[in-house]
């Protein structure tokens, strides 16, 4: 049975959590027939680790950089020192789809913000 693409939310694929760990920030380019067609970025991709889904990674594409003051080098530094940066993406739309090795996920959004987790109850 073939599953079609299904849309969901970040919370739904992350056990109700509305935040995720930020792992990477990279430019997105236009591709055609497996080749990059321009050196001009058409957006930004943030790669997240979902703590509510056993740290499964989720790439989220944005038309504009939602965190312009934050570089990938700062994200790499924070991750290497286990000082993880956490983000909330309130308008995140996750797309689930079939792939040979199981179910794949990708997402799109317009906004993101760095948040501090409060561990006190």
C-alpha positions in Angstrom: 0.0 0.0 0.0 1.4 3.3 -1.0 1.3 6.2 1.5 0.8 9.6 0.1 2.4 12.7 1.6 0.9 13.7 4.9 1.3 17.1 6.6 1.7 17.5 10.4 3.2 19.8 13.0 6.5 19.9 14.9 4.7 19.0 18.1 3.0 16.0 16.5 6.3 14.4 15.4 8.2 15.4 18.5 6.0 13.9 21.3 4.2 17.1 22.0 7.4 19.2 22.5 7.3 22.6 20.8 11.1 22.9 20.7 14.1 21.1 19.2 17.9 21.2 19.2 19.5 23.3 16.5 22.3 21.3 14.8 23.1 23.1 11.6 22.3 26.2 9.4 23.0 26.1 5.7 22.0 28.0 2.5 19.5 26.3 0.2 20.1 26.5 -3.6 17.9 25.8 -6.6 18.6 22.4 -8.3 17.5 20.9 -11.6 18.2 17.4 -12.9 20.6 16.8 -10.0 22.7 19.9 -10.7 22.8 23.2 -8.9 21.6 25.9 -11.3 22.7 29.0 -9.4 25.2 30.2 -6.8 22.5 32.5 -5.3 20.8 31.0 -2.3 17.0 30.7 -2.4 16.6 30.1 1.3 18.0 28.7 4.5 17.8 25.2 6.0 17.9 24.6 9.8 18.6 21.0 10.7 17.0 20.1 14.0 17.3 17.1 16.4 13.9 16.1 17.9 14.3 15.2 21.6 10.8 13.7 21.6 11.6 11.4 18.7 14.9 9.8 19.8 16.9 12.7 18.3 15.6 12.1 14.8 16.8 14.9 12.5 14.4 17.2 10.7 15.5 19.6 8.0 13.4 22.8 8.0 13.5 25.1 5.0 12.9 28.9 5.2 12.6 31.4 2.4 14.6 33.9 4.4 17.1 33.4 7.3 15.0 33.3 10.5 18.1 33.7 12.7 20.3 36.2 10.8 22.6 36.9 13.7 23.4 33.3 14.3 26.1 31.6 12.2 26.6 27.9 11.6 30.0 28.2 13.3 28.3 29.3 16.5 25.9 26.4 16.2 28.8 24.0 15.7 30.6 25.5 18.7 27.6 25.2 20.9 26.9 21.6 19.9 30.6 20.6 20.3 30.6 22.0 23.9 27.2 20.4 24.7 25.7 23.9 25.2 22.9 23.1 22.8 20.8 25.8 21.2 17.1 25.2 21.3 14.6 26.6 18.8 10.8 27.0 18.6 9.3 27.2 15.1 5.6 28.0 15.7 4.6 27.9 12.0 6.5 24.7 11.1 4.7 22.4 8.7 6.1 18.9 8.6 5.7 16.7 5.6 5.9 12.9 6.0 6.5 10.7 3.0 7.4 7.2 1.9 11.0 6.4 1.0 12.8 3.1 0.5 14.2 2.9 4.1 10.9 3.9 5.8 9.2 7.2 6.4 11.0 10.5 5.6 10.3 13.9 7.0 11.0 17.4 5.8 9.5 20.7 6.9 9.0 24.4 5.9 8.4 27.5 8.0 8.7 31.3 8.0 9.9 32.0 11.6 12.1 30.6 14.3 13.4 31.8 17.6 16.1 30.7 20.0 14.6 29.7 23.4 15.9 28.8 26.9 14.5 25.7 28.5 13.2 26.0 32.0 14.0 22.8 33.9 12.2 23.8 37.1 8.8 22.3 37.8 
